[in-house]
């Protein structure tokens, strides 16, 4: 197969989507397929609208002799991908890893709106013109894709209702889950509560800073890291007492899966696709409730609680997932009759 991957970002740019696309690309190549990544971020120096048009022509040119288009988001590269696939009558697929419209709405309004509650009529009515256009184009694109691939059933259920999706056209391909490493010798001496991610409103970093600035907790144990590469991030996780992801919502955050594989406990928003699988040994928070967030941090700082969590980590077992296995899942979906 000749596979075109339409991606927003790609290494050396850092971030979960960039890392995922690179390793999925490598997985396809190991299976003997030809892969070309068409990157959208190269065009971000141009104004919105023009860069989408330029991306469409770049994608069109490179897709003519391809077999499959895989889009890594639903709008920035998703809409051009859907348009190209319609014109050229190519098989087209989209991987839904987040929710661009929800992110945009929350960043604009600076309101604590969870992804699970976003698609209600009250919020739909409050969208501005740009957001309404994105909603319309996203609906059109989703109807145009051959298959729609989610990383969690949780988000698929939300989108199935919001976008009236045909369930037979949807699949769930779980994220990469690294092999578990041995428990580090220094885990009893770890003190840092690590936040690593983008500094945007929905990540809820402001509430964390307020908690540690209040004087109720030792501010020296709180560490914030923005835009780390994968190697640096793993070192930080291994040396942290816990990773905290207090976002309003998270679909399937890779940092949590990596933390589990590195035997580092985590504090995660309850509004997530990972809750059902990991609620037995994760600490989950109500992201709108600053007191609950502080209480959960105190919980994991307690030595007895921490000892109990680490005992669960030592005895826990799960099935790891390599990017080669993920590539197989995608290829199986590509080859299903439409």
C-alpha positions in Angstrom: 0.0 0.0 0.0 1.0 3.6 -0.5 -0.3 5.5 2.6 -0.6 9.2 2.9 -0.6 10.5 6.5 -2.1 14.0 6.8 -0.7 15.3 10.1 -0.8 18.6 11.9 2.7 18.3 13.4 5.6 15.9 13.1 9.1 15.6 14.7 11.2 17.5 15.5 8.1 19.3 16.8 7.3 18.0 20.2 3.9 16.8 21.5 1.9 13.6 21.8 0.3 13.8 18.2 3.8 14.4 16.7 5.2 11.4 18.6 2.2 9.2 17.7 2.4 10.0 14.0 6.1 9.3 13.8 5.9 5.9 15.4 2.8 4.9 13.5 4.6 5.9 10.3 7.5 3.7 11.4 5.1 0.8 12.1 3.6 1.0 8.6 7.1 1.0 7.1 8.1 -2.1 9.1 5.1 -3.8 7.6 6.4 -3.1 4.1 4.2 -0.2 3.1 5.2 3.1 1.5 4.3 6.1 3.7 4.4 9.8 3.1 3.6 12.3 5.8 2.2 15.6 4.6 2.7 18.1 7.4 0.3 21.1 8.0 2.6 23.0 10.4 4.9 23.9 7.5 2.2 26.3 6.3 1.4 28.0 9.6 3.2 31.2 8.6 0.3 31.9 6.2 -3.0 33.2 7.4 -5.9 30.9 8.3 -7.9 29.9 5.2 -4.9 30.4 2.9 -2.8 27.8 4.6 -5.7 25.4 4.5 -6.0 26.0 0.7 -2.3 25.6 0.2 -2.4 22.4 2.2 -5.3 21.1 0.1 -3.2 21.5 -3.1 -0.1 19.9 -1.5 -2.2 17.0 -0.3 -4.0 16.6 -3.6 -0.7 16.5 -5.6 0.8 13.8 -3.3 -2.4 11.7 -3.0 -3.0 11.1 -6.7 -1.0 7.9 -6.8 -1.8 6.8 -3.2 -4.1 4.0 -2.0 -5.2 5.4 1.4 -5.3 8.8 3.2 -5.1 8.7 7.0 -5.9 12.1 8.6 -4.7 12.7 12.2 -7.3 15.3 13.0 -10.8 16.2 12.0 -10.4 19.8 10.8 -7.0 21.4 10.1 -5.9 18.4 8.0 -9.2 16.5 8.3 -11.3 18.8 6.1 -8.7 19.0 3.3 -8.2 15.2 3.5 -12.0 14.6 3.2 -12.2 17.0 0.2 -9.2 15.4 -1.6 -10.6 11.9 -1.0 -14.0 12.9 -2.4 -12.5 14.4 -5.6 -10.0 11.5 -6.2 -12.3 8.8 -4.8 -9.7 7.5 -2.5 -10.2 5.5 0.7 -9.9 7.9 3.5 -9.8 7.4 7.3 -9.5 9.8 10.3 -8.1 9.2 13.7 -9.9 11.2 16.3 -7.5 11.8 19.2 -9.0 15.0 20.7 -11.7 17.5 20.0 -10.6 20.7 18.2 -14.0 22.4 18.4 -14.3 21.9 22.2 -10.7 23.1 22.7 -11.3 26.2 20.7 -14.6 27.0 22.5 -13.0 26.6 25.9 -10.0 28.7 25.0 -12.2 31.5 23.8 -14.7 31.5 26.6 -12.3 30.6 29.4 -15.1 28.5 31.0 -14.9 25.2 32.8 -16.8 23.1 30.3 -16.1 19.4 30.2 -15.9 17.5 26.9 -18.6 15.2 28.1 -21.0 18.1 28.6 -20.0 20.2 25.6 -22.4 19.0 22.9 -25.6 20.1 24.7 -28.0 22.6 23.0 -27.1 25.4 25.4 -23.4 25.4 24.4 -24.2 24.8 20.7 -26.2 28.1 20.7 -23.2 30.0 22.2 -20.8 29.1 19.4 -19.5 32.1 17.4 -19.4 32.2 13.6 -16.0 30.5 13.2 -17.0 27.7 15.6 -20.3 27.2 13.7 -18.4 26.9 10.4 -16.0 24.4 12.0 -18.9 22.3 13.3 -20.5 22.3 9.9 -17.3 21.3 8.1 -16.5 18.7 10.7 -19.9 17.1 10.2 -19.4 17.1 6.4 -15.9 15.6 6.8 -17.0 12.8 9.1 -19.6 11.8 6.6 -17.0 11.8 3.9 -14.4 9.5 5.6 -14.6 5.8 4.9 -14.1 4.9 8.6 -13.6 6.9 11.8 -11.1 5.7 14.4 -11.2 6.7 18.0 -8.7 5.9 20.8 -11.4 5.3 23.4 -15.0 4.1 23.5 -15.7 7.0 25.8 -15.1 9.6 23.1 -16.7 7.5 20.5 -19.9 7.5 22.5 -19.8 11.3 22.9 -19.3 11.8 19.2 -21.7 9.2 18.1 -24.5 11.2 19.7 -23.1 14.6 18.9 -22.5 13.9 15.2 -25.1 11.2 14.6 -22.4 8.7 13.5 -23.2 5.3 12.0 -21.6 3.0 14.6 -20.7 0.5 11.9 -18.3 3.1 10.4 -16.4 3.6 13.7 -13.6 1.7 15.4 -11.6 2.0 18.6 -7.8 1.6 18.4 -6.3 2.0 21.9 -3.1 4.0 22.3 0.4 2.7 22.7 1.0 1.1 26.1 4.8 0.6 26.8 6.2 -2.4 28.4 6.3 -2.1 32.2 9.8 -1.2 33.6 11.1 -2.5 36.9 10.1 -0.5 40.0 12.8 2.1 40.6 14.9 1.8 43.9 14.3 5.5 44.7 10.5 5.5 44.6 10.2 6.1 48.4 12.3 9.3 48.1 10.4 10.8 45.2 8.7 14.1 46.2 7.8 16.1 43.0 4.3 16.4 41.7 4.9 16.8 37.9 2.7 18.7 35.5 3.9 18.3 31.9 1.8 19.7 29.0 0.7 22.7 27.1 -0.1 25.9 29.0 -3.6 26.4 27.8 -6.8 27.0 29.7 -8.3 23.5 29.4 -5.2 22.0 31.0 -6.3 23.6 34.3 -2.8 24.7 35.3 -4.1 27.9 36.8 -5.9 26.0 39.5 -2.8 24.0 40.3 -0.7 27.2 40.6 -3.4 28.7 42.9 -3.3 25.6 45.2 0.5 25.7 45.6 0.6 29.5 45.9 -1.9 29.4 48.7 0.7 28.1 51.2 -1.4 25.1 52.1 1.1 22.8 50.3 4.8 23.0 49.9 5.3 24.8 46.6 8.8 23.3 46.2 7.3 19.9 45.4 5.4 21.3 42.4 7.2 21.1 39.0 5.9 22.5 35.7 7.4 21.4 32.4 6.3 22.7 29.0 7.1 21.1 25.7 9.6 18.5 26.8 10.9 15.9 24.3 10.1 12.3 24.9 13.5 11.4 26.5 13.5 14.3 28.9 9.8 13.7 29.8 10.5 10.0 30.7 13.4 11.1 33.0 11.1 13.6 34.8 8.3 11.0 35.2 10.6 8.4 36.6 11.9 10.8 39.3 8.5 12.2 40.2 6.2 11.1 43.1 3.2 11.5 40.8 2.2 12.9 37.5 -0.8 15.2 37.6 -3.1 15.9 34.6 -5.9 18.1 36.0 -7.3 19.0 32.6 -11.0 19.7 32.3 -11.1 16.6 30.1 -8.6 14.2 28.5 -9.4 11.5 26.0 -6.5 9.1 26.3 -3.4 11.0 27.5 -0.2 9.3 26.6 1.6 10.7 29.6 -0.6 8.7 31.9 0.1 5.4 30.0 3.8 6.2 30.1 3.6 7.0 33.9 1.9 3.6 34.5 4.6 1.8 32.6 7.3 3.7 34.6 5.5 2.8 37.9 4.8 6.4 38.7 1.4 7.1 40.2 -0.9 9.6 38.6 -3.7 12.1 39.4 -6.0 12.5 36.5 -9.3 14.2 35.6 -12.4 12.1 36.0 -13.6 13.2 32.6 -11.5 10.9 30.6 -11.6 7.8 28.4 -9.1 6.0 30.8 -11.2 5.9 33.9 -12.9 2.6 33.3 -9.6 0.8 32.6 -7.5 2.4 35.4 -9.8 3.5 38.1 -8.6 0.8 40.5 -5.1 2.3 40.9 -5.4 5.8 39.6 -6.3 8.9 41.6 -9.1 10.8 39.8 -10.2 14.4 40.4 -13.2 16.6 39.8 -11.5 19.1 37.6 -13.8 22.0 38.4 -13.4 21.5 42.2 -10.2 23.1 43.5 -10.7 21.6 46.9 -11.0 18.1 45.5 -7.8 18.6 43.5 -6.0 19.8 46.6 -7.4 16.9 48.7 -6.2 14.3 46.1 -2.7 15.8 46.1 -2.7 15.5 49.9 -3.9 12.0 49.5 -0.9 11.0 47.3 1.5 12.9 49.6 0.4 10.7 52.5 3.0 8.0 53.1 0.5 5.2 53.9 -1.6 6.0 50.8 1.5 6.2 48.6 2.8 2.8 49.9 -0.6 1.2 49.1 -0.6 2.7 45.6 2.9 1.4 45.0 1.9 -2.1 46.1 -0.9 -2.0 43.5 1.6 -0.9 40.9 3.9 -3.8 41.8 1.2 -6.4 41.4 -0.7 -4.9 38.5 -0.5 -6.6 35.1 -1.7 -5.4 31.7 -1.2 -6.0 28.1 1.4 -3.7 26.5 0.7 -2.4 23.0 3.5 -1.7 20.5 3.2 0.7 17.5 3.6 -2.3 15.2 0.4 -3.7 16.8 -1.4 -0.4 16.4 -0.2 -0.3 12.8 -1.8 -3.8 12.3 -5.0 -2.5 13.7 -5.1 0.4 11.3 -4.2 -1.8 8.3 -7.0 -4.2 9.2 -9.4 -1.3 9.2 -8.0 -0.1 5.9 -8.5 -3.5 4.3 -12.1 -4.0 5.5 -14.7 -3.7 2.7 -16.4 -0.3 2.8 
